[in-house]
Amino acid sequence: MIEQPLDQITLDHIEALVTFQRSESRTLDFKEAFPAGDHKGVRDFLADVTAFANTDGGDIVVGVREDKNGTAAEVIGIARDGLDQELRRIDDQLRALVDPRVPQFTVRELGRPDGRVVLVMRVGASLIAPHRVAHDKSSRFYRRANRSNFEMSTAEIRQAFAASQDFPKRVRELHHKAVEAITGKDMPTRLLDRPALILTVAPLSVLREARDIAVSRDYAVLPPDPMGGIHYRVGLDGLIVLVDVDEKQGARAWSVNHRLGYVDLAWTIGREADGKKTVYPKTVVDHLPGAARSTIARLRHYGIEGPWIAMATLKGIKDYRMILGDGYPVGPAWQDSAYLGEVVDDVMAEDALLPLINGFWRLFGVDHPPKL
């Protein structure tokens, strides 16, 4: 997959595929020509799309010639004439011949100075996989491995159906473990006894592939605003980064970089002083998007791509208030623990995280969040 949001991909990014000799992979496929409309062309195109959706998602780049090793060799583009009709054709095929329909299939067209165009077809990893291709009296399921598509075996199909049905519960369990960890469970210390935000960011493929990443300190995700003493601990599941550790009271913040390919972060967002219980809104509104983007950037270093899921929980906020910029207090919150929910996005843009941030405001009685 090209390491850019789809709407930000330019011809320079496509040319870079050739410059840096990018090869086809589990999440990237090159096509010299637009998918043909004959029997083989339709079958192969639907196999490409469903294989990506059934695995980790990926990009199909049309208008790039590859060499015999699957490496991008030249950006040649395709003719623009008749393209709108051809795009409608493949959209009709995806509607009629794929069951269930692939939920994330988006096309970006990039015009060249010579009048030809390059297409980037982005397929998202699907939450409702596996997707079946029903074409020419046959019914087949495909998966992606390395740079090729493979027809799934009966055992793989059964496993995919079971994983899809159980996915929401299992991925939330990952986050629930992170919430429990702030008490010190299965951790070298606890989080300070203050209001806290716990965030889990993971690729949708986190439970589909048995990754074992050797997380290094150089590419570890740090907690938001890591001012103070930073300590690293190697654990069974990955690398833990602790901030401001007090041996008796706990840490102010931490991140857990899991070898499985996802990250938990937890940090305090308020404190009690002089009898006043205060939560600082910027510790959520500013830090949450930054933490999500930092996590994704670091995971991409290990070859992990989206779509991504982010889950967030607030703990210990009961009876706490927020002080806004004009000195006006809002709240108090009456919940002690609140799951803000989950969001799924290709790049986890700031707008995608608004449901989590808006939920934070509502817990303190603010229905129309102010600008900070």
NUKELUM-885173 format. One line per 5 residues: number of its first residue (from 1); their letters; for each residue x, y, z of C-alpha. Coordinates in nm, 3 decimals, decimal comma. Example, Ala and Ser with C-alpha at 12.3 -4.5 7.8 and 13.67 -1.06 7.14 Angstrom:
NUKELUM-885173
1 = as = 1,230 -0,450 0,780 | 1,367 -0,106 0,714
This chain:
NUKELUM-885173
1 = mieqp = 0,000 0,000 0,000 | 0,119 0,351 -0,076 | 0,199 0,524 0,253 | -0,030 0,821 0,197 | -0,398 0,899 0,249
6 = ldqit = -0,567 0,824 -0,084 | -0,673 1,185 -0,145 | -0,314 1,304 -0,094 | -0,146 1,068 -0,342 | 0,016 1,251 -0,635
11 = ldhie = 0,202 1,151 -0,949 | 0,524 1,206 -0,757 | 0,428 0,922 -0,523 | 0,362 0,698 -0,824 | 0,694 0,788 -0,985
16 = alvtf = 0,864 0,712 -0,652 | 0,744 0,351 -0,685 | 0,979 0,321 -0,984 | 1,258 0,534 -0,838 | 1,276 0,325 -0,520
21 = qrses = 1,203 -0,002 -0,701 | 0,896 -0,091 -0,501 | 0,778 -0,445 -0,556 | 0,432 -0,591 -0,549 | 0,349 -0,718 -0,204
26 = rtldf = 0,077 -0,836 0,026 | -0,077 -0,486 0,007 | 0,035 -0,357 -0,336 | -0,042 -0,469 -0,691 | 0,056 -0,317 -1,029
31 = keafp = -0,149 -0,328 -1,349 | -0,017 -0,212 -1,685 | -0,370 -0,185 -1,830 | -0,721 -0,138 -1,703 | -0,887 -0,468 -1,602
36 = agdhk = -1,029 -0,634 -1,912 | -1,399 -0,710 -1,950 | -1,358 -1,068 -2,075 | -1,406 -1,374 -1,856 | -1,046 -1,391 -1,733
41 = gvrdf = -1,019 -1,016 -1,684 | -1,331 -1,000 -1,467 | -1,230 -1,307 -1,266 | -0,878 -1,179 -1,200 | -0,993 -0,829 -1,104
46 = ladvt = -1,255 -0,955 -0,859 | -0,997 -1,194 -0,715 | -0,759 -0,900 -0,658 | -1,020 -0,688 -0,480 | -1,163 -0,962 -0,261
51 = afant = -0,818 -1,102 -0,176 | -0,716 -0,760 -0,042 | -1,045 -0,719 0,146 | -1,014 -1,068 0,295 | -0,658 -1,002 0,413
56 = dggdi = -0,501 -0,666 0,505 | -0,636 -0,438 0,233 | -0,417 -0,284 -0,036 | -0,370 -0,065 -0,344 | -0,413 -0,168 -0,708
61 = vvgvr = -0,214 0,081 -0,917 | -0,327 0,086 -1,281 | -0,088 0,232 -1,536 | 0,239 0,099 -1,397 | 0,443 -0,156 -1,587
66 = edkng = 0,630 -0,410 -1,373 | 0,931 -0,625 -1,453 | 0,943 -1,002 -1,429 | 1,012 -0,978 -1,056 | 0,704 -0,770 -0,984
71 = taaev = 0,904 -0,449 -0,936 | 0,767 -0,118 -1,067 | 0,962 -0,048 -1,387 | 0,780 0,239 -1,563 | 0,479 0,464 -1,516
76 = igiar = 0,301 0,450 -1,852 | -0,056 0,549 -1,763 | -0,371 0,445 -1,947 | -0,592 0,625 -2,198 | -0,858 0,853 -2,052
81 = dgldq = -1,110 0,789 -2,331 | -1,395 0,565 -2,220 | -1,264 0,541 -1,865 | -1,584 0,656 -1,697 | -1,776 0,376 -1,865
86 = elrri = -1,513 0,121 -1,763 | -1,524 0,239 -1,402 | -1,902 0,198 -1,402 | -1,853 -0,153 -1,540 | -1,628 -0,266 -1,257
91 = ddqlr = -1,853 -0,100 -1,002 | -2,146 -0,300 -1,141 | -1,936 -0,616 -1,123 | -1,845 -0,550 -0,759 | -2,215 -0,505 -0,681
96 = alvdp = -2,338 -0,808 -0,871 | -2,057 -1,063 -0,839 | -1,914 -1,013 -0,488 | -2,099 -1,131 -0,178 | -2,112 -0,952 0,057
101 = rvpqf = -2,016 -0,634 -0,124 | -1,670 -0,501 -0,036 | -1,734 -0,204 0,196 | -1,422 0,001 0,113 | -1,330 0,038 -0,254
106 = tvrel = -1,222 0,387 -0,366 | -1,055 0,505 -0,686 | -0,823 0,805 -0,726 | -0,746 0,930 -1,076 | -0,417 1,110 -1,143
111 = grpdg = -0,381 1,297 -1,473 | -0,048 1,305 -1,659 | 0,082 1,589 -1,880 | 0,047 1,361 -2,186 | -0,327 1,321 -2,125
116 = rvvlv = -0,302 0,967 -1,992 | -0,397 0,882 -1,634 | -0,291 0,658 -1,348 | -0,551 0,501 -1,118 | -0,504 0,403 -0,757
121 = mrvga = -0,774 0,162 -0,642 | -0,768 0,134 -0,266 | -0,931 -0,166 -0,099 | -0,976 -0,164 0,277 | -0,939 -0,468 0,500
126 = sliap = -1,296 -0,573 0,568 | -1,472 -0,624 0,899 | -1,727 -0,847 0,727 | -1,483 -1,078 0,547 | -1,466 -1,325 0,387
131 = hrvah = -1,600 -1,196 0,054 | -1,697 -1,445 -0,215 | -1,661 -1,409 -0,591 | -1,966 -1,558 -0,764 | -1,878 -1,556 -1,133
136 = dkssr = -1,951 -1,790 -1,425 | -2,134 -2,051 -1,214 | -1,849 -2,074 -0,966 | -1,809 -1,952 -0,608 | -1,461 -1,879 -0,477
141 = fyrra = -1,291 -1,707 -0,185 | -0,946 -1,554 -0,222 | -0,674 -1,434 0,012 | -0,354 -1,237 -0,046 | -0,008 -1,371 0,034
146 = nrsnf = 0,320 -1,213 -0,072 | 0,245 -1,073 -0,420 | -0,018 -1,324 -0,532 | -0,378 -1,426 -0,474 | -0,466 -1,776 -0,358
151 = emsta = -0,797 -1,953 -0,342 | -0,886 -2,017 0,020 | -0,917 -2,373 0,144 | -1,228 -2,496 0,322 | -1,048 -2,470 0,656
156 = eirqa = -0,938 -2,111 0,579 | -1,293 -2,014 0,482 | -1,433 -2,154 0,806 | -1,165 -1,976 1,005 | -1,236 -1,648 0,825
161 = faasq = -1,610 -1,669 0,898 | -1,544 -1,746 1,263 | -1,294 -1,461 1,293 | -1,534 -1,214 1,131 | -1,820 -1,303 1,365
166 = dfpkr = -1,599 -1,286 1,672 | -1,387 -0,987 1,570 | -1,569 -0,701 1,752 | -1,558 -0,887 2,083 | -1,197 -0,999 2,048
171 = vrelh = -1,058 -0,660 1,944 | -1,240 -0,490 2,234 | -1,086 -0,746 2,468 | -0,743 -0,614 2,367 | -0,851 -0,269 2,482
176 = hkave = -1,015 -0,397 2,801 | -0,681 -0,553 2,899 | -0,518 -0,214 2,851 | -0,778 -0,057 3,079 | -0,715 -0,320 3,348
181 = aitgk = -0,341 -0,264 3,317 | -0,356 0,087 3,472 | -0,418 -0,083 3,808 | -0,083 -0,258 3,770 | -0,222 -0,588 3,643
186 = dmptr = 0,045 -0,763 3,436 | 0,249 -0,441 3,437 | 0,571 -0,340 3,618 | 0,383 -0,056 3,792 | 0,043 0,109 3,804
191 = lldrp = -0,069 0,443 3,664 | -0,096 0,731 3,911 | -0,432 0,741 4,089 | -0,567 1,025 3,876 | -0,815 1,064 3,590
196 = alilt = -0,668 0,886 3,288 | -0,726 0,820 2,919 | -0,649 0,476 2,780 | -0,612 0,448 2,402 | -0,559 0,140 2,186
201 = vapls = -0,461 0,176 1,818 | -0,442 -0,134 1,599 | -0,467 -0,239 1,235 | -0,788 -0,425 1,152 | -0,563 -0,718 1,062
206 = vlrea = -0,433 -0,743 1,420 | -0,621 -1,067 1,488 | -0,580 -1,217 1,141 | -0,204 -1,249 1,132 | 0,031 -1,390 1,396
211 = rdiav = 0,290 -1,110 1,392 | 0,594 -1,112 1,616 | 0,764 -0,774 1,582 | 1,097 -0,712 1,745 | 1,008 -0,364 1,873
216 = srdya = 1,314 -0,144 1,914 | 1,357 0,165 2,130 | 1,431 0,369 1,819 | 1,083 0,303 1,678 | 0,883 0,263 1,997
221 = vlppd = 0,574 0,481 2,035 | 0,618 0,722 2,325 | 0,329 0,837 2,545 | 0,188 1,186 2,475 | 0,389 1,476 2,618
226 = pmggi = 0,672 1,252 2,746 | 0,833 1,521 2,962 | 1,020 1,381 3,259 | 1,209 1,061 3,316 | 1,157 0,792 3,052
231 = hyrvg = 1,216 0,428 3,138 | 1,205 0,126 2,908 | 1,099 -0,220 3,020 | 1,108 -0,532 2,807 | 0,807 -0,754 2,867
236 = ldgli = 0,674 -1,080 2,729 | 0,430 -0,901 2,498 | 0,653 -0,615 2,388 | 0,831 -0,296 2,491 | 0,689 -0,072 2,766
241 = vlvdv = 0,777 0,297 2,788 | 0,712 0,450 3,131 | 0,712 0,824 3,211 | 0,778 0,975 3,556 | 0,782 0,655 3,757
246 = dekqg = 0,734 0,678 4,133 | 0,806 0,341 4,286 | 0,524 0,381 4,540 | 0,259 0,571 4,346 | 0,310 0,462 3,985
251 = araws = 0,377 0,626 3,648 | 0,228 0,942 3,497 | 0,198 0,783 3,152 | 0,303 0,484 2,947 | 0,286 0,310 2,615
256 = vnhrl = 0,292 -0,063 2,547 | 0,434 -0,150 2,205 | 0,301 -0,501 2,146 | 0,494 -0,752 1,940 | 0,160 -0,849 1,786
261 = gyvdl = 0,158 -0,515 1,602 | -0,056 -0,273 1,801 | -0,006 -0,013 2,074 | -0,176 0,075 2,404 | -0,124 0,420 2,554
266 = awtig = -0,236 0,554 2,890 | -0,181 0,896 3,040 | -0,319 1,107 3,323 | -0,547 1,395 3,221 | -0,607 1,576 3,551
271 = readg = -0,536 1,589 3,922 | -0,670 1,694 4,261 | -0,504 1,999 4,422 | -0,620 2,225 4,705 | -0,942 2,031 4,728
276 = kktvy = -1,027 2,091 4,359 | -1,063 1,800 4,117 | -0,971 1,920 3,769 | -0,941 1,757 3,428 | -0,742 1,944 3,162
281 = pktvv = -0,926 1,921 2,826 | -0,616 1,978 2,612 | -0,467 1,654 2,745 | -0,742 1,480 2,550 | -0,832 1,714 2,263
286 = dhlpg = -0,469 1,774 2,163 | -0,297 1,455 2,276 | -0,540 1,191 2,149 | -0,506 1,270 1,773 | -0,130 1,309 1,806
291 = aarst = -0,098 0,977 1,986 | -0,300 0,799 1,717 | -0,097 0,948 1,430 | 0,234 0,876 1,603 | 0,130 0,515 1,658
296 = iarlr = 0,035 0,463 1,295 | 0,360 0,619 1,170 | 0,567 0,388 1,388 | 0,367 0,075 1,300 | 0,412 0,151 0,931
301 = hygie = 0,787 0,128 0,989 | 0,727 -0,242 1,054 | 0,528 -0,282 0,733 | 0,187 -0,271 0,901 | -0,091 -0,087 0,718
306 = gpwia = -0,450 0,012 0,787 | -0,739 0,047 0,794 | -0,698 0,123 1,164 | -0,920 0,096 1,468 | -0,886 0,324 1,770
311 = matlk = -1,060 0,255 2,103 | -1,061 0,487 2,404 | -1,174 0,474 2,767 | -1,172 0,733 3,048 | -1,113 0,616 3,404
316 = gikdy = -1,136 0,787 3,743 | -1,323 1,099 3,626 | -1,618 1,095 3,867 | -1,666 1,429 4,048 | -1,398 1,597 3,836
321 = rmilg = -1,460 1,925 3,651 | -1,301 2,100 3,357 | -1,192 2,463 3,357 | -1,237 2,624 3,016 | -1,035 2,911 2,875
326 = dgypv = -1,255 3,179 3,030 | -1,213 3,027 3,375 | -1,565 2,882 3,368 | -1,592 2,537 3,530 | -1,800 2,263 3,365
331 = gpawq = -1,904 1,929 3,502 | -1,868 1,745 3,725 | -1,866 1,408 3,555 | -2,077 1,147 3,731 | -1,930 0,839 3,560
336 = dsayl = -1,614 0,686 3,698 | -1,542 0,477 3,391 | -1,658 0,553 3,038 | -1,587 0,367 2,714 | -1,581 0,633 2,442
341 = gevvd = -1,622 0,375 2,167 | -1,419 0,287 1,861 | -1,354 0,444 1,523 | -1,223 0,285 1,204 | -1,037 0,487 0,939
346 = dvmae = -0,780 0,438 0,660 | -0,536 0,690 0,808 | -0,697 0,786 1,142 | -0,728 1,151 1,040 | -0,818 1,402 1,311
351 = dallp = -1,178 1,429 1,187 | -1,218 1,053 1,221 | -1,141 1,079 1,593 | -1,409 1,342 1,661 | -1,662 1,085 1,792
356 = lingf = -1,419 0,996 2,071 | -1,338 1,359 2,151 | -1,703 1,466 2,141 | -1,787 1,182 2,380 | -1,524 1,317 2,619
361 = wrlfg = -1,691 1,659 2,621 | -2,038 1,515 2,677 | -1,920 1,333 2,989 | -1,870 1,677 3,144 | -2,202 1,813 3,020
366 = vdhpp = -2,066 2,000 2,716 | -2,281 1,936 2,408 | -2,111 2,195 2,184 | -1,733 2,171 2,236 | -1,553 2,507 2,249
371 = kl = -1,236 2,592 2,062 | -0,937 2,567 2,293
